[in-house]
Amino acid sequence: MKVIESLTMEFFNSALGRNITFVRPAYFIISGFTGIPNIKFYYVFLFFVYIVSVVGNIAVMTVICLDHNLRTPKYIAIFNLAFTDLFGSSALVPKVIDTFLFNHHYIPYNDCLTYMFFCYSCLSMQALNLVALSYDRLIAIIFPLHYQVKVTHRFMFSLIASFWVFVIIATLIAAGLLTRLSYCQSVVINSYFCDHGQIKELACNDNTPNNVITRLSPLVILWIPLAFILCTYLYIGYALSKVATVQERVKAFKTCTAHLSLVTIYFIPILVTFTLSAKIHPNARIINLSLTSVIPPMLNPVIYVLQTQEIKVSVKKLLRIRKQSKITVKRVKMTISV
């Protein structure tokens, strides 16, 4: 990652066309909450949420890998969602625990940018995963006869890969622009991780490009995906109202309840945070953003297990096979002993 960062810094320096010396601190200080007693219990809560998230997402990924019936384009997107949740939580929460429970508030400059890169990449990818799943639902409900042709394994792999490439490039640009800033005074980040918005505000030179990125990112990563998802479901609702009976509409929308639950859990808190970030108290912003980062990864596996019939059937089948294998092994041992 340091190689990538150095290449990014060289690119931005050469793009400027002249040599400029930037004042970069040896480290940043992550402040976290201010003025809240017994706040360490909140970080312990985040740790338990993280454990549940890890177990749940690994379970979903394992079920998809073990059951050949789930190796469909839809479950490629669900597998990637679980992977993103697992990776994003693992990039964020252990470092938060280390920072605030073990009082390691100092973080080296390069490590901070790397930390920011992984956190923002996974947070952004969660939104784009929901776009992929909404497209899958659109084709499955509106064009069921063409679903096998329009939504293939190759198409879904290509879509997911293109989203990853886009997110990585966008986050690298944001991190690269931070290397163009000089930090002459404070190095205290008023957040619970290396927050891009907070880091750029510490600069003592022109941060206009960073301000542009800060305003453009929510539009590209949040508002456009949300608009696409809403338009998708409006079109689904309109089409079903024209051709389907009430029972058929209910049946069709039941296949969307899990996805709609994920959309609600993810988008509402994070849009409130980014839209009102300048108006809400820093502590409220930290709580909102931290819960947005850890609660959806914890709830996503639960929602898909409870609301997706295929996964419920698969889990029951795998548990039944495991139980039968234990009984068989026990009988074999009894036979050998006799």
ChimeraX attribute file (.defattr): number of C-alpha atoms within 10 A of each C-alpha:
attribute: neighborCount
match mode: 1-to-1
recipient: residues
	/A:1	11
	/A:2	11
	/A:3	8
	/A:4	12
	/A:5	18
	/A:6	13
	/A:7	13
	/A:8	18
	/A:9	19
	/A:10	13
	/A:11	12
	/A:12	15
	/A:13	18
	/A:14	11
	/A:15	9
	/A:16	10
	/A:17	8
	/A:18	7
	/A:19	8
	/A:20	9
	/A:21	9
	/A:22	13
	/A:23	15
	/A:24	18
	/A:25	15
	/A:26	11
	/A:27	16
	/A:28	21
	/A:29	21
	/A:30	23
	/A:31	17
	/A:32	20
	/A:33	19
	/A:34	11
	/A:35	7
	/A:36	8
	/A:37	8
	/A:38	8
	/A:39	14
	/A:40	14
	/A:41	11
	/A:42	10
	/A:43	19
	/A:44	14
	/A:45	10
	/A:46	21
	/A:47	18
	/A:48	11
	/A:49	19
	/A:50	22
	/A:51	14
	/A:52	18
	/A:53	26
	/A:54	21
	/A:55	13
	/A:56	21
	/A:57	25
	/A:58	18
	/A:59	16
	/A:60	21
	/A:61	20
	/A:62	12
	/A:63	18
	/A:64	21
	/A:65	15
	/A:66	12
	/A:67	14
	/A:68	10
	/A:69	12
	/A:70	17
	/A:71	14
	/A:72	16
	/A:73	20
	/A:74	20
	/A:75	19
	/A:76	21
	/A:77	22
	/A:78	23
	/A:79	23
	/A:80	17
	/A:81	27
	/A:82	26
	/A:83	20
	/A:84	21
	/A:85	28
	/A:86	23
	/A:87	17
	/A:88	23
	/A:89	27
	/A:90	18
	/A:91	17
	/A:92	23
	/A:93	22
	/A:94	13
	/A:95	16
	/A:96	22
	/A:97	17
	/A:98	13
	/A:99	21
	/A:100	19
	/A:101	15
	/A:102	9
	/A:103	10
	/A:104	14
	/A:105	20
	/A:106	16
	/A:107	18
	/A:108	13
	/A:109	18
	/A:110	19
	/A:111	15
	/A:112	21
	/A:113	25
	/A:114	18
	/A:115	18
	/A:116	21
	/A:117	25
	/A:118	19
	/A:119	23
	/A:120	22
	/A:121	20
	/A:122	25
	/A:123	20
	/A:124	24
	/A:125	23
	/A:126	27
	/A:127	22
	/A:128	24
	/A:129	22
	/A:130	22
	/A:131	25
	/A:132	23
	/A:133	21
	/A:134	24
	/A:135	16
	/A:136	18
	/A:137	23
	/A:138	19
	/A:139	18
	/A:140	19
	/A:141	18
	/A:142	16
	/A:143	12
	/A:144	13
	/A:145	11
	/A:146	11
	/A:147	16
	/A:148	14
	/A:149	10
	/A:150	15
	/A:151	17
	/A:152	14
	/A:153	17
	/A:154	9
	/A:155	13
	/A:156	21
	/A:157	15
	/A:158	12
	/A:159	15
	/A:160	20
	/A:161	12
	/A:162	12
	/A:163	19
	/A:164	18
	/A:165	10
	/A:166	15
	/A:167	21
	/A:168	19
	/A:169	13
	/A:170	20
	/A:171	20
	/A:172	21
	/A:173	17
	/A:174	22
	/A:175	21
	/A:176	23
	/A:177	20
	/A:178	20
	/A:179	22
	/A:180	22
	/A:181	22
	/A:182	19
	/A:183	17
	/A:184	14
	/A:185	10
	/A:186	13
	/A:187	20
	/A:188	17
	/A:189	22
	/A:190	21
	/A:191	24
	/A:192	22
	/A:193	25
	/A:194	25
	/A:195	19
	/A:196	21
	/A:197	18
	/A:198	14
	/A:199	21
	/A:200	24
	/A:201	16
	/A:202	19
	/A:203	20
	/A:204	14
	/A:205	15
	/A:206	12
	/A:207	17
	/A:208	11
	/A:209	13
	/A:210	23
	/A:211	14
	/A:212	11
	/A:213	18
	/A:214	16
	/A:215	13
	/A:216	12
	/A:217	17
	/A:218	17
	/A:219	13
	/A:220	13
	/A:221	18
	/A:222	20
	/A:223	15
	/A:224	15
	/A:225	21
	/A:226	19
	/A:227	11
	/A:228	14
	/A:229	21
	/A:230	16
	/A:231	13
	/A:232	18
	/A:233	18
	/A:234	12
	/A:235	14
	/A:236	19
	/A:237	15
	/A:238	11
	/A:239	14
	/A:240	19
	/A:241	13
	/A:242	8
	/A:243	10
	/A:244	12
	/A:245	11
	/A:246	11
	/A:247	8
	/A:248	13
	/A:249	17
	/A:250	12
	/A:251	11
	/A:252	19
	/A:253	17
	/A:254	15
	/A:255	16
	/A:256	18
	/A:257	15
	/A:258	18
	/A:259	21
	/A:260	18
	/A:261	16
	/A:262	19
	/A:263	20
	/A:264	11
	/A:265	16
	/A:266	22
	/A:267	19
	/A:268	11
	/A:269	16
	/A:270	21
	/A:271	16
	/A:272	14
	/A:273	20
	/A:274	18
	/A:275	13
	/A:276	12
	/A:277	15
	/A:278	10
	/A:279	9
	/A:280	13
	/A:281	10
	/A:282	16
	/A:283	17
	/A:284	13
	/A:285	22
	/A:286	20
	/A:287	17
	/A:288	16
	/A:289	19
	/A:290	20
	/A:291	15
	/A:292	20
	/A:293	25
	/A:294	22
	/A:295	19
	/A:296	22
	/A:297	30
	/A:298	23
	/A:299	19
	/A:300	24
	/A:301	25
	/A:302	18
	/A:303	16
	/A:304	20
	/A:305	20
	/A:306	11
	/A:307	18
	/A:308	17
	/A:309	13
	/A:310	12
	/A:311	20
	/A:312	15
	/A:313	12
	/A:314	19
	/A:315	18
	/A:316	11
	/A:317	13
	/A:318	15
	/A:319	12
	/A:320	12
	/A:321	12
	/A:322	12
	/A:323	11
	/A:324	12
	/A:325	12
	/A:326	12
	/A:327	12
	/A:328	12
	/A:329	11
	/A:330	12
	/A:331	12
	/A:332	12
	/A:333	11
	/A:334	10
	/A:335	9
	/A:336	8
	/A:337	7
	/A:338	6
